[in-house]
Amino acid sequence: MFVSFSESNLETEENVSKLKKKKARTTFSGKQVFELEKQFETKKYLSSSDRSELAHRLDVTETQVKIWFQNRRTKWKKVESEKEKPADITEEQLVKPQ
């Protein structure tokens, strides 16, 4: 059977689109978020065994726990860096030499 270039191209595009389907965003329950936050306060980084145990306890995948911790560390670092920024000072707040 002869397949033209355009048909072959179409088949390839269909295969690629099937492979690139995004997984639906995970929605964690309140209990899961509570446990994740509690663990995050204790440790900012989990060992693979800690991650495995937490994932099993929360009934989620290790990858979901790993990504949650990555995102939470990013948020934490952003908040920490904003705390360190000096506040904008207005002219009225400046002490003027006499």
mmCIF file as gemmi writes it, N, C-alpha and C atoms, coordinates in Angstrom:
data_model
loop_
_atom_site.group_PDB
_atom_site.id
_atom_site.type_symbol
_atom_site.label_atom_id
_atom_site.label_alt_id
_atom_site.label_comp_id
_atom_site.label_asym_id
_atom_site.label_entity_id
_atom_site.label_seq_id
_atom_site.pdbx_PDB_ins_code
_atom_site.Cartn_x
_atom_site.Cartn_y
_atom_site.Cartn_z
_atom_site.occupancy
_atom_site.B_iso_or_equiv
_atom_site.pdbx_formal_charge
_atom_site.auth_seq_id
_atom_site.auth_asym_id
_atom_site.pdbx_PDB_model_num
ATOM 1 N N . MET Axp A 1 ? 0.835 -1.18 0 1 0 ? 1 A 1
ATOM 2 C CA . MET Axp A 1 ? 0 0 0 1 0 ? 1 A 1
ATOM 3 C C . MET Axp A 1 ? 0.876 1.239 0 1 0 ? 1 A 1
ATOM 4 N N . PHE Axp A 2 ? 0.507 2.231 -0.78 1 0 ? 2 A 1
ATOM 5 C CA . PHE Axp A 2 ? 1.257 3.471 -0.899 1 0 ? 2 A 1
ATOM 6 C C . PHE Axp A 2 ? 0.649 4.52 0.042 1 0 ? 2 A 1
ATOM 7 N N . VAL Axp A 3 ? 1.495 5.119 0.907 1 0 ? 3 A 1
ATOM 8 C CA . VAL Axp A 3 ? 1.034 6.174 1.816 1 0 ? 3 A 1
ATOM 9 C C . VAL Axp A 3 ? 1.699 7.467 1.393 1 0 ? 3 A 1
ATOM 10 N N . SER Axp A 4 ? 0.892 8.449 1.115 1 0 ? 4 A 1
ATOM 11 C CA . SER Axp A 4 ? 1.456 9.732 0.707 1 0 ? 4 A 1
ATOM 12 C C . SER Axp A 4 ? 2.103 10.41 1.906 1 0 ? 4 A 1
ATOM 13 N N . PHE Axp A 5 ? 2.931 11.392 1.622 1 0 ? 5 A 1
ATOM 14 C CA . PHE Axp A 5 ? 3.636 12.119 2.674 1 0 ? 5 A 1
ATOM 15 C C . PHE Axp A 5 ? 2.653 12.785 3.627 1 0 ? 5 A 1
ATOM 16 N N . SER Axp A 6 ? 1.608 13.396 3.095 1 0 ? 6 A 1
ATOM 17 C CA . SER Axp A 6 ? 0.666 14.118 3.954 1 0 ? 6 A 1
ATOM 18 C C . SER Axp A 6 ? -0.093 13.161 4.877 1 0 ? 6 A 1
ATOM 19 N N . GLU Axp A 7 ? -0.459 11.974 4.393 1 0 ? 7 A 1
ATOM 20 C CA . GLU Axp A 7 ? -1.143 11.008 5.254 1 0 ? 7 A 1
ATOM 21 C C . GLU Axp A 7 ? -0.192 10.524 6.352 1 0 ? 7 A 1
ATOM 22 N N . SER Axp A 8 ? 1.036 10.259 5.983 1 0 ? 8 A 1
ATOM 23 C CA . SER Axp A 8 ? 2.023 9.812 6.948 1 0 ? 8 A 1
ATOM 24 C C . SER Axp A 8 ? 2.25 10.891 8.002 1 0 ? 8 A 1
ATOM 25 N N . ASN Axp A 9 ? 2.306 12.139 7.547 1 0 ? 9 A 1
ATOM 26 C CA . ASN Axp A 9 ? 2.486 13.276 8.443 1 0 ? 9 A 1
ATOM 27 C C . ASN Axp A 9 ? 1.32 13.374 9.42 1 0 ? 9 A 1
ATOM 28 N N . LEU Axp A 10 ? 0.112 13.176 8.923 1 0 ? 10 A 1
ATOM 29 C CA . LEU Axp A 10 ? -1.091 13.247 9.744 1 0 ? 10 A 1
ATOM 30 C C . LEU Axp A 10 ? -1.058 12.159 10.813 1 0 ? 10 A 1
ATOM 31 N N . GLU Axp A 11 ? -0.677 10.967 10.422 1 0 ? 11 A 1
ATOM 32 C CA . GLU Axp A 11 ? -0.596 9.873 11.38 1 0 ? 11 A 1
ATOM 33 C C . GLU Axp A 11 ? 0.419 10.194 12.475 1 0 ? 11 A 1
ATOM 34 N N . THR Axp A 12 ? 1.539 10.786 12.104 1 0 ? 12 A 1
ATOM 35 C CA . THR Axp A 12 ? 2.559 11.155 13.082 1 0 ? 12 A 1
ATOM 36 C C . THR Axp A 12 ? 2.03 12.212 14.039 1 0 ? 12 A 1
ATOM 37 N N . GLU Axp A 13 ? 1.33 13.214 13.515 1 0 ? 13 A 1
ATOM 38 C CA . GLU Axp A 13 ? 0.773 14.266 14.359 1 0 ? 13 A 1
ATOM 39 C C . GLU Axp A 13 ? -0.243 13.696 15.349 1 0 ? 13 A 1
ATOM 40 N N . GLU Axp A 14 ? -1.056 12.755 14.898 1 0 ? 14 A 1
ATOM 41 C CA . GLU Axp A 14 ? -2.028 12.126 15.795 1 0 ? 14 A 1
ATOM 42 C C . GLU Axp A 14 ? -1.32 11.37 16.913 1 0 ? 14 A 1
ATOM 43 N N . ASN Axp A 15 ? -0.251 10.654 16.568 1 0 ? 15 A 1
ATOM 44 C CA . ASN Axp A 15 ? 0.509 9.92 17.576 1 0 ? 15 A 1
ATOM 45 C C . ASN Axp A 15 ? 1.139 10.868 18.591 1 0 ? 15 A 1
ATOM 46 N N . VAL Axp A 16 ? 1.688 11.968 18.1 1 0 ? 16 A 1
ATOM 47 C CA . VAL Axp A 16 ? 2.323 12.943 18.987 1 0 ? 16 A 1
ATOM 48 C C . VAL Axp A 16 ? 1.284 13.55 19.918 1 0 ? 16 A 1
ATOM 49 N N . SER Axp A 17 ? 0.103 13.905 19.394 1 0 ? 17 A 1
ATOM 50 C CA . SER Axp A 17 ? -0.915 14.505 20.248 1 0 ? 17 A 1
ATOM 51 C C . SER Axp A 17 ? -1.399 13.523 21.303 1 0 ? 17 A 1
ATOM 52 N N . LYS Axp A 18 ? -1.436 12.25 20.972 1 0 ? 18 A 1
ATOM 53 C CA . LYS Axp A 18 ? -1.822 11.243 21.962 1 0 ? 18 A 1
ATOM 54 C C . LYS Axp A 18 ? -0.777 11.146 23.062 1 0 ? 18 A 1
ATOM 55 N N . LEU Axp A 19 ? 0.499 11.243 22.692 1 0 ? 19 A 1
ATOM 56 C CA . LEU Axp A 19 ? 1.575 11.138 23.667 1 0 ? 19 A 1
ATOM 57 C C . LEU Axp A 19 ? 1.656 12.369 24.564 1 0 ? 19 A 1
ATOM 58 N N . LYS Axp A 20 ? 1.266 13.535 24.064 1 0 ? 20 A 1
ATOM 59 C CA . LYS Axp A 20 ? 1.424 14.779 24.798 1 0 ? 20 A 1
ATOM 60 C C . LYS Axp A 20 ? 0.226 15.156 25.655 1 0 ? 20 A 1
ATOM 61 N N . LYS Axp A 21 ? -0.743 14.271 25.802 1 0 ? 21 A 1
ATOM 62 C CA . LYS Axp A 21 ? -1.911 14.597 26.621 1 0 ? 21 A 1
ATOM 63 C C . LYS Axp A 21 ? -1.462 14.858 28.053 1 0 ? 21 A 1
ATOM 64 N N . LYS Axp A 22 ? -1.909 15.986 28.593 1 0 ? 22 A 1
ATOM 65 C CA . LYS Axp A 22 ? -1.557 16.327 29.968 1 0 ? 22 A 1
ATOM 66 C C . LYS Axp A 22 ? -2.42 15.533 30.937 1 0 ? 22 A 1
ATOM 67 N N . LYS Axp A 23 ? -1.825 15.16 32.037 1 0 ? 23 A 1
ATOM 68 C CA . LYS Axp A 23 ? -2.569 14.503 33.095 1 0 ? 23 A 1
ATOM 69 C C . LYS Axp A 23 ? -3.378 15.576 33.809 1 0 ? 23 A 1
ATOM 70 N N . ALA Axp A 24 ? -4.553 15.215 34.25 1 0 ? 24 A 1
ATOM 71 C CA . ALA Axp A 24 ? -5.402 16.167 34.966 1 0 ? 24 A 1
ATOM 72 C C . ALA Axp A 24 ? -4.7 16.612 36.242 1 0 ? 24 A 1
ATOM 73 N N . ARG Axp A 25 ? -4.924 17.856 36.62 1 0 ? 25 A 1
ATOM 74 C CA . ARG Axp A 25 ? -4.316 18.406 37.826 1 0 ? 25 A 1
ATOM 75 C C . ARG Axp A 25 ? -4.832 17.658 39.057 1 0 ? 25 A 1
ATOM 76 N N . THR Axp A 26 ? -3.909 17.314 39.944 1 0 ? 26 A 1
ATOM 77 C CA . THR Axp A 26 ? -4.272 16.599 41.157 1 0 ? 26 A 1
ATOM 78 C C . THR Axp A 26 ? -4.887 17.566 42.155 1 0 ? 26 A 1
ATOM 79 N N . THR Axp A 27 ? -6.006 17.186 42.717 1 0 ? 27 A 1
ATOM 80 C CA . THR Axp A 27 ? -6.622 17.956 43.782 1 0 ? 27 A 1
ATOM 81 C C . THR Axp A 27 ? -6.454 17.16 45.066 1 0 ? 27 A 1
ATOM 82 N N . PHE Axp A 28 ? -5.704 17.737 46.003 1 0 ? 28 A 1
ATOM 83 C CA . PHE Axp A 28 ? -5.476 17.06 47.272 1 0 ? 28 A 1
ATOM 84 C C . PHE Axp A 28 ? -6.622 17.39 48.228 1 0 ? 28 A 1
ATOM 85 N N . SER Axp A 29 ? -6.976 16.413 49.048 1 0 ? 29 A 1
ATOM 86 C CA . SER Axp A 29 ? -8.015 16.644 50.054 1 0 ? 29 A 1
ATOM 87 C C . SER Axp A 29 ? -7.428 17.5 51.175 1 0 ? 29 A 1
ATOM 88 N N . GLY Axp A 30 ? -8.295 18.024 52.015 1 0 ? 30 A 1
ATOM 89 C CA . GLY Axp A 30 ? -7.841 18.825 53.151 1 0 ? 30 A 1
ATOM 90 C C . GLY Axp A 30 ? -6.905 18.044 54.058 1 0 ? 30 A 1
ATOM 91 N N . LYS Axp A 31 ? -7.251 16.783 54.303 1 0 ? 31 A 1
ATOM 92 C CA . LYS Axp A 31 ? -6.423 15.929 55.161 1 0 ? 31 A 1
ATOM 93 C C . LYS Axp A 31 ? -5.038 15.725 54.53 1 0 ? 31 A 1
ATOM 94 N N . GLN Axp A 32 ? -5.009 15.492 53.209 1 0 ? 32 A 1
ATOM 95 C CA . GLN Axp A 32 ? -3.732 15.286 52.526 1 0 ? 32 A 1
ATOM 96 C C . GLN Axp A 32 ? -2.867 16.545 52.603 1 0 ? 32 A 1
ATOM 97 N N . VAL Axp A 33 ? -3.477 17.705 52.364 1 0 ? 33 A 1
ATOM 98 C CA . VAL Axp A 33 ? -2.719 18.967 52.423 1 0 ? 33 A 1
ATOM 99 C C . VAL Axp A 33 ? -2.207 19.19 53.843 1 0 ? 33 A 1
ATOM 100 N N . PHE Axp A 34 ? -3.045 18.914 54.828 1 0 ? 34 A 1
ATOM 101 C CA . PHE Axp A 34 ? -2.632 19.064 56.229 1 0 ? 34 A 1
ATOM 102 C C . PHE Axp A 34 ? -1.395 18.212 56.517 1 0 ? 34 A 1
ATOM 103 N N . GLU Axp A 35 ? -1.434 16.954 56.087 1 0 ? 35 A 1
ATOM 104 C CA . GLU Axp A 35 ? -0.298 16.045 56.321 1 0 ? 35 A 1
ATOM 105 C C . GLU Axp A 35 ? 0.945 16.493 55.553 1 0 ? 35 A 1
ATOM 106 N N . LEU Axp A 36 ? 0.758 16.93 54.322 1 0 ? 36 A 1
ATOM 107 C CA . LEU Axp A 36 ? 1.888 17.408 53.523 1 0 ? 36 A 1
ATOM 108 C C . LEU Axp A 36 ? 2.52 18.648 54.168 1 0 ? 36 A 1
ATOM 109 N N . GLU Axp A 37 ? 1.686 19.588 54.602 1 0 ? 37 A 1
ATOM 110 C CA . GLU Axp A 37 ? 2.184 20.811 55.247 1 0 ? 37 A 1
ATOM 111 C C . GLU Axp A 37 ? 2.9 20.484 56.556 1 0 ? 37 A 1
ATOM 112 N N . LYS Axp A 38 ? 2.335 19.562 57.33 1 0 ? 38 A 1
ATOM 113 C CA . LYS Axp A 38 ? 2.946 19.157 58.595 1 0 ? 38 A 1
ATOM 114 C C . LYS Axp A 38 ? 4.333 18.568 58.339 1 0 ? 38 A 1
ATOM 115 N N . GLN Axp A 39 ? 4.429 17.733 57.317 1 0 ? 39 A 1
ATOM 116 C CA . GLN Axp A 39 ? 5.719 17.123 56.971 1 0 ? 39 A 1
ATOM 117 C C . GLN Axp A 39 ? 6.685 18.19 56.457 1 0 ? 39 A 1
ATOM 118 N N . PHE Axp A 40 ? 6.159 19.157 55.698 1 0 ? 40 A 1
ATOM 119 C CA . PHE Axp A 40 ? 7.012 20.218 55.141 1 0 ? 40 A 1
ATOM 120 C C . PHE Axp A 40 ? 7.613 21.082 56.249 1 0 ? 40 A 1
ATOM 121 N N . GLU Axp A 41 ? 6.849 21.327 57.302 1 0 ? 41 A 1
ATOM 122 C CA . GLU Axp A 41 ? 7.38 22.114 58.422 1 0 ? 41 A 1
ATOM 123 C C . GLU Axp A 41 ? 8.528 21.391 59.103 1 0 ? 41 A 1
ATOM 124 N N . THR Axp A 42 ? 8.476 20.063 59.102 1 0 ? 42 A 1
ATOM 125 C CA . THR Axp A 42 ? 9.532 19.252 59.711 1 0 ? 42 A 1
ATOM 126 C C . THR Axp A 42 ? 10.75 19.157 58.8 1 0 ? 42 A 1
ATOM 127 N N . LYS Axp A 43 ? 10.488 18.873 57.533 1 0 ? 43 A 1
ATOM 128 C CA . LYS Axp A 43 ? 11.565 18.678 56.55 1 0 ? 43 A 1
ATOM 129 C C . LYS Axp A 43 ? 11.19 19.368 55.251 1 0 ? 43 A 1
ATOM 130 N N . LYS Axp A 44 ? 12.098 20.155 54.727 1 0 ? 44 A 1
ATOM 131 C CA . LYS Axp A 44 ? 11.856 20.811 53.436 1 0 ? 44 A 1
ATOM 132 C C . LYS Axp A 44 ? 12.154 19.847 52.277 1 0 ? 44 A 1
ATOM 133 N N . TYR Axp A 45 ? 12.985 18.851 52.535 1 0 ? 45 A 1
ATOM 134 C CA . TYR Axp A 45 ? 13.351 17.85 51.528 1 0 ? 45 A 1
ATOM 135 C C . TYR Axp A 45 ? 13.118 16.456 52.096 1 0 ? 45 A 1
ATOM 136 N N . LEU Axp A 46 ? 12.477 15.6 51.307 1 0 ? 46 A 1
ATOM 137 C CA . LEU Axp A 46 ? 12.208 14.237 51.756 1 0 ? 46 A 1
ATOM 138 C C . LEU Axp A 46 ? 13.188 13.251 51.127 1 0 ? 46 A 1
ATOM 139 N N . SER Axp A 47 ? 13.586 12.266 51.899 1 0 ? 47 A 1
ATOM 140 C CA . SER Axp A 47 ? 14.359 11.162 51.329 1 0 ? 47 A 1
ATOM 141 C C . SER Axp A 47 ? 13.394 10.307 50.515 1 0 ? 47 A 1
ATOM 142 N N . SER Axp A 48 ? 13.917 9.435 49.688 1 0 ? 48 A 1
ATOM 143 C CA . SER Axp A 48 ? 13.04 8.598 48.863 1 0 ? 48 A 1
ATOM 144 C C . SER Axp A 48 ? 12.187 7.68 49.734 1 0 ? 48 A 1
ATOM 145 N N . SER Axp A 49 ? 12.737 7.205 50.847 1 0 ? 49 A 1
ATOM 146 C CA . SER Axp A 49 ? 11.949 6.34 51.728 1 0 ? 49 A 1
ATOM 147 C C . SER Axp A 49 ? 10.845 7.141 52.433 1 0 ? 49 A 1
ATOM 148 N N . ASP Axp A 50 ? 11.151 8.374 52.855 1 0 ? 50 A 1
ATOM 149 C CA . ASP Axp A 50 ? 10.123 9.232 53.464 1 0 ? 50 A 1
ATOM 150 C C . ASP Axp A 50 ? 9.024 9.554 52.457 1 0 ? 50 A 1
ATOM 151 N N . ARG Axp A 51 ? 9.443 9.841 51.232 1 0 ? 51 A 1
ATOM 152 C CA . ARG Axp A 51 ? 8.475 10.163 50.173 1 0 ? 51 A 1
ATOM 153 C C . ARG Axp A 51 ? 7.573 8.964 49.888 1 0 ? 51 A 1
ATOM 154 N N . SER Axp A 52 ? 8.159 7.798 49.821 1 0 ? 52 A 1
ATOM 155 C CA . SER Axp A 52 ? 7.407 6.574 49.563 1 0 ? 52 A 1
ATOM 156 C C . SER Axp A 52 ? 6.401 6.304 50.683 1 0 ? 52 A 1
ATOM 157 N N . GLU Axp A 53 ? 6.842 6.445 51.918 1 0 ? 53 A 1
ATOM 158 C CA . GLU Axp A 53 ? 5.978 6.196 53.074 1 0 ? 53 A 1
ATOM 159 C C . GLU Axp A 53 ? 4.83 7.204 53.113 1 0 ? 53 A 1
ATOM 160 N N . LEU Axp A 54 ? 5.124 8.476 52.874 1 0 ? 54 A 1
ATOM 161 C CA . LEU Axp A 54 ? 4.094 9.515 52.898 1 0 ? 54 A 1
ATOM 162 C C . LEU Axp A 54 ? 3.087 9.305 51.764 1 0 ? 54 A 1
ATOM 163 N N . ALA Axp A 55 ? 3.574 8.964 50.59 1 0 ? 55 A 1
ATOM 164 C CA . ALA Axp A 55 ? 2.685 8.706 49.452 1 0 ? 55 A 1
ATOM 165 C C . ALA Axp A 55 ? 1.746 7.548 49.76 1 0 ? 55 A 1
ATOM 166 N N . HIS Axp A 56 ? 2.294 6.498 50.332 1 0 ? 56 A 1
ATOM 167 C CA . HIS Axp A 56 ? 1.473 5.33 50.68 1 0 ? 56 A 1
ATOM 168 C C . HIS Axp A 56 ? 0.42 5.703 51.721 1 0 ? 56 A 1
ATOM 169 N N . ARG Axp A 57 ? 0.829 6.457 52.736 1 0 ? 57 A 1
ATOM 170 C CA . ARG Axp A 57 ? -0.088 6.862 53.808 1 0 ? 57 A 1
ATOM 171 C C . ARG Axp A 57 ? -1.211 7.75 53.289 1 0 ? 57 A 1
ATOM 172 N N . LEU Axp A 58 ? -0.888 8.62 52.303 1 0 ? 58 A 1
ATOM 173 C CA . LEU Axp A 58 ? -1.885 9.556 51.777 1 0 ? 58 A 1
ATOM 174 C C . LEU Axp A 58 ? -2.636 9.007 50.565 1 0 ? 58 A 1
ATOM 175 N N . ASP Axp A 59 ? -2.252 7.83 50.104 1 0 ? 59 A 1
ATOM 176 C CA . ASP Axp A 59 ? -2.871 7.196 48.939 1 0 ? 59 A 1
ATOM 177 C C . ASP Axp A 59 ? -2.724 8.053 47.678 1 0 ? 59 A 1
ATOM 178 N N . VAL Axp A 60 ? -1.503 8.551 47.459 1 0 ? 60 A 1
ATOM 179 C CA . VAL Axp A 60 ? -1.149 9.268 46.232 1 0 ? 60 A 1
ATOM 180 C C . VAL Axp A 60 ? 0.156 8.671 45.72 1 0 ? 60 A 1
ATOM 181 N N . THR Axp A 61 ? 0.58 9.087 44.534 1 0 ? 61 A 1
ATOM 182 C CA . THR Axp A 61 ? 1.836 8.552 43.993 1 0 ? 61 A 1
ATOM 183 C C . THR Axp A 61 ? 3.03 9.297 44.579 1 0 ? 61 A 1
ATOM 184 N N . GLU Axp A 62 ? 4.178 8.654 44.521 1 0 ? 62 A 1
ATOM 185 C CA . GLU Axp A 62 ? 5.414 9.306 44.969 1 0 ? 62 A 1
ATOM 186 C C . GLU Axp A 62 ? 5.697 10.548 44.136 1 0 ? 62 A 1
ATOM 187 N N . THR Axp A 63 ? 5.376 10.476 42.853 1 0 ? 63 A 1
ATOM 188 C CA . THR Axp A 63 ? 5.588 11.625 41.971 1 0 ? 63 A 1
ATOM 189 C C . THR Axp A 63 ? 4.733 12.804 42.412 1 0 ? 63 A 1
ATOM 190 N N . GLN Axp A 64 ? 3.505 12.545 42.826 1 0 ? 64 A 1
ATOM 191 C CA . GLN Axp A 64 ? 2.632 13.63 43.294 1 0 ? 64 A 1
ATOM 192 C C . GLN Axp A 64 ? 3.208 14.276 44.559 1 0 ? 64 A 1
ATOM 193 N N . VAL Axp A 65 ? 3.75 13.474 45.454 1 0 ? 65 A 1
ATOM 194 C CA . VAL Axp A 65 ? 4.371 14.008 46.669 1 0 ? 65 A 1
ATOM 195 C C . VAL Axp A 65 ? 5.61 14.814 46.291 1 0 ? 65 A 1
ATOM 196 N N . LYS Axp A 66 ? 6.42 14.278 45.397 1 0 ? 66 A 1
ATOM 197 C CA . LYS Axp A 66 ? 7.646 14.958 44.974 1 0 ? 66 A 1
ATOM 198 C C . LYS Axp A 66 ? 7.33 16.324 44.364 1 0 ? 66 A 1
ATOM 199 N N . ILE Axp A 67 ? 6.362 16.364 43.462 1 0 ? 67 A 1
ATOM 200 C CA . ILE Axp A 67 ? 5.995 17.615 42.798 1 0 ? 67 A 1
ATOM 201 C C . ILE Axp A 67 ? 5.391 18.591 43.801 1 0 ? 67 A 1
ATOM 202 N N . TRP Axp A 68 ? 4.572 18.093 44.735 1 0 ? 68 A 1
ATOM 203 C CA . TRP Axp A 68 ? 3.983 18.968 45.751 1 0 ? 68 A 1
ATOM 204 C C . TRP Axp A 68 ? 5.093 19.639 46.557 1 0 ? 68 A 1
ATOM 205 N N . PHE Axp A 69 ? 6.103 18.858 46.961 1 0 ? 69 A 1
ATOM 206 C CA . PHE Axp A 69 ? 7.213 19.42 47.734 1 0 ? 69 A 1
ATOM 207 C C . PHE Axp A 69 ? 8.02 20.412 46.901 1 0 ? 69 A 1
ATOM 208 N N . GLN Axp A 70 ? 8.231 20.132 45.627 1 0 ? 70 A 1
ATOM 209 C CA . GLN Axp A 70 ? 8.948 21.081 44.764 1 0 ? 70 A 1
ATOM 210 C C . GLN Axp A 70 ? 8.203 22.406 44.701 1 0 ? 70 A 1
ATOM 211 N N . ASN Axp A 71 ? 6.898 22.321 44.462 1 0 ? 71 A 1
ATOM 212 C CA . ASN Axp A 71 ? 6.081 23.537 44.371 1 0 ? 71 A 1
ATOM 213 C C . ASN Axp A 71 ? 6.036 24.273 45.703 1 0 ? 71 A 1
ATOM 214 N N . ARG Axp A 72 ? 5.959 23.53 46.791 1 0 ? 72 A 1
ATOM 215 C CA . ARG Axp A 72 ? 5.872 24.158 48.118 1 0 ? 72 A 1
ATOM 216 C C . ARG Axp A 72 ? 7.182 24.839 48.478 1 0 ? 72 A 1
ATOM 217 N N . ARG Axp A 73 ? 8.319 24.227 48.105 1 0 ? 73 A 1
ATOM 218 C CA . ARG Axp A 73 ? 9.613 24.877 48.361 1 0 ? 73 A 1
ATOM 219 C C . ARG Axp A 73 ? 9.742 26.16 47.563 1 0 ? 73 A 1
ATOM 220 N N . THR Axp A 74 ? 9.256 26.153 46.327 1 0 ? 74 A 1
ATOM 221 C CA . THR Axp A 74 ? 9.293 27.358 45.497 1 0 ? 74 A 1
ATOM 222 C C . THR Axp A 74 ? 8.492 28.475 46.151 1 0 ? 74 A 1
ATOM 223 N N . LYS Axp A 75 ? 7.297 28.148 46.63 1 0 ? 75 A 1
ATOM 224 C CA . LYS Axp A 75 ? 6.443 29.125 47.311 1 0 ? 75 A 1
ATOM 225 C C . LYS Axp A 75 ? 7.131 29.635 48.58 1 0 ? 75 A 1
ATOM 226 N N . TRP Axp A 76 ? 7.721 28.725 49.346 1 0 ? 76 A 1
ATOM 227 C CA . TRP Axp A 76 ? 8.402 29.078 50.585 1 0 ? 76 A 1
ATOM 228 C C . TRP Axp A 76 ? 9.579 30.017 50.32 1 0 ? 76 A 1
ATOM 229 N N . LYS Axp A 77 ? 10.381 29.705 49.31 1 0 ? 77 A 1
ATOM 230 C CA . LYS Axp A 77 ? 11.537 30.547 48.975 1 0 ? 77 A 1
ATOM 231 C C . LYS Axp A 77 ? 11.092 31.93 48.531 1 0 ? 77 A 1
ATOM 232 N N . LYS Axp A 78 ? 10.002 32.005 47.785 1 0 ? 78 A 1
ATOM 233 C CA . LYS Axp A 78 ? 9.475 33.292 47.333 1 0 ? 78 A 1
ATOM 234 C C . LYS Axp A 78 ? 9.036 34.14 48.528 1 0 ? 78 A 1
ATOM 235 N N . VAL Axp A 79 ? 8.322 33.528 49.457 1 0 ? 79 A 1
ATOM 236 C CA . VAL Axp A 79 ? 7.869 34.244 50.657 1 0 ? 79 A 1
ATOM 237 C C . VAL Axp A 79 ? 9.068 34.706 51.483 1 0 ? 79 A 1
ATOM 238 N N . GLU Axp A 80 ? 10.062 33.834 51.633 1 0 ? 80 A 1
ATOM 239 C CA . GLU Axp A 80 ? 11.255 34.189 52.402 1 0 ? 80 A 1
ATOM 240 C C . GLU Axp A 80 ? 12.005 35.352 51.765 1 0 ? 80 A 1
ATOM 241 N N . SER Axp A 81 ? 12.123 35.351 50.448 1 0 ? 81 A 1
ATOM 242 C CA . SER Axp A 81 ? 12.853 36.432 49.782 1 0 ? 81 A 1
ATOM 243 C C . SER Axp A 81 ? 12.085 37.751 49.879 1 0 ? 81 A 1
ATOM 244 N N . GLU Axp A 82 ? 10.752 37.689 49.895 1 0 ? 82 A 1
ATOM 245 C CA . GLU Axp A 82 ? 9.954 38.909 50.033 1 0 ? 82 A 1
ATOM 246 C C . GLU Axp A 82 ? 10.069 39.48 51.439 1 0 ? 82 A 1
ATOM 247 N N . LYS Axp A 83 ? 10.267 38.623 52.439 1 0 ? 83 A 1
ATOM 248 C CA . LYS Axp A 83 ? 10.465 39.094 53.815 1 0 ? 83 A 1
ATOM 249 C C . LYS Axp A 83 ? 11.762 39.89 53.929 1 0 ? 83 A 1
ATOM 250 N N . GLU Axp A 84 ? 12.77 39.494 53.157 1 0 ? 84 A 1
ATOM 251 C CA . GLU Axp A 84 ? 14.087 40.122 53.237 1 0 ? 84 A 1
ATOM 252 C C . GLU Axp A 84 ? 14.164 41.443 52.492 1 0 ? 84 A 1
ATOM 253 N N . LYS Axp A 85 ? 13.23 41.692 51.577 1 0 ? 85 A 1
ATOM 254 C CA . LYS Axp A 85 ? 13.241 42.942 50.824 1 0 ? 85 A 1
ATOM 255 C C . LYS Axp A 85 ? 12.936 44.109 51.743 1 0 ? 85 A 1
ATOM 256 N N . PRO Axp A 86 ? 13.701 45.206 51.609 1 0 ? 86 A 1
ATOM 257 C CA . PRO Axp A 86 ? 13.345 46.382 52.402 1 0 ? 86 A 1
ATOM 258 C C . PRO Axp A 86 ? 12.055 47.003 51.846 1 0 ? 86 A 1
ATOM 259 N N . ALA Axp A 87 ? 11.241 47.506 52.736 1 0 ? 87 A 1
ATOM 260 C CA . ALA Axp A 87 ? 9.996 48.141 52.301 1 0 ? 87 A 1
ATOM 261 C C . ALA Axp A 87 ? 10.331 49.438 51.569 1 0 ? 87 A 1
ATOM 262 N N . ASP Axp A 88 ? 9.47 49.83 50.645 1 0 ? 88 A 1
ATOM 263 C CA . ASP Axp A 88 ? 9.669 51.099 49.961 1 0 ? 88 A 1
ATOM 264 C C . ASP Axp A 88 ? 9.551 52.23 50.974 1 0 ? 88 A 1
ATOM 265 N N . ILE Axp A 89 ? 10.506 53.129 50.948 1 0 ? 89 A 1
ATOM 266 C CA . ILE Axp A 89 ? 10.528 54.238 51.899 1 0 ? 89 A 1
ATOM 267 C C . ILE Axp A 89 ? 10.044 55.499 51.188 1 0 ? 89 A 1
ATOM 268 N N . THR Axp A 90 ? 9.087 56.159 51.81 1 0 ? 90 A 1
ATOM 269 C CA . THR Axp A 90 ? 8.584 57.417 51.23 1 0 ? 90 A 1
ATOM 270 C C . THR Axp A 90 ? 9.46 58.571 51.708 1 0 ? 90 A 1
ATOM 271 N N . GLU Axp A 91 ? 9.351 59.71 51.061 1 0 ? 91 A 1
ATOM 272 C CA . GLU Axp A 91 ? 10.147 60.884 51.433 1 0 ? 91 A 1
ATOM 273 C C . GLU Axp A 91 ? 9.868 61.319 52.861 1 0 ? 91 A 1
ATOM 274 N N . GLU Axp A 92 ? 8.618 61.19 53.304 1 0 ? 92 A 1
ATOM 275 C CA . GLU Axp A 92 ? 8.253 61.617 54.652 1 0 ? 92 A 1
ATOM 276 C C . GLU Axp A 92 ? 8.954 60.768 55.716 1 0 ? 92 A 1
ATOM 277 N N . GLN Axp A 93 ? 9.273 59.5 55.362 1 0 ? 93 A 1
ATOM 278 C CA . GLN Axp A 93 ? 9.883 58.606 56.327 1 0 ? 93 A 1
ATOM 279 C C . GLN Axp A 93 ? 11.397 58.837 56.456 1 0 ? 93 A 1
ATOM 280 N N . LEU Axp A 94 ? 11.984 59.516 55.496 1 0 ? 94 A 1
ATOM 281 C CA . LEU Axp A 94 ? 13.427 59.763 55.538 1 0 ? 94 A 1
ATOM 282 C C . LEU Axp A 94 ? 13.762 60.753 56.637 1 0 ? 94 A 1
ATOM 283 N N . VAL Axp A 95 ? 14.862 60.508 57.316 1 0 ? 95 A 1
ATOM 284 C CA . VAL Axp A 95 ? 15.342 61.447 58.312 1 0 ? 95 A 1
ATOM 285 C C . VAL Axp A 95 ? 16.217 62.45 57.583 1 0 ? 95 A 1
ATOM 286 N N . LYS Axp A 96 ? 15.827 63.707 57.669 1 0 ? 96 A 1
ATOM 287 C CA . LYS Axp A 96 ? 16.562 64.734 56.937 1 0 ? 96 A 1
ATOM 288 C C . LYS Axp A 96 ? 17.609 65.368 57.844 1 0 ? 96 A 1
ATOM 289 N N . PRO Axp A 97 ? 18.84 65.551 57.329 1 0 ? 97 A 1
ATOM 290 C CA . PRO Axp A 97 ? 19.899 66.185 58.142 1 0 ? 97 A 1
ATOM 291 C C . PRO Axp A 97 ? 19.518 67.631 58.45 1 0 ? 97 A 1
ATOM 292 N N . GLN Axp A 98 ? 19.951 68.076 59.612 1 0 ? 98 A 1
ATOM 293 C CA . GLN Axp A 98 ? 19.622 69.458 60.015 1 0 ? 98 A 1
ATOM 294 C C . GLN Axp A 98 ? 20.741 70.404 59.781 1 0 ? 98 A 1
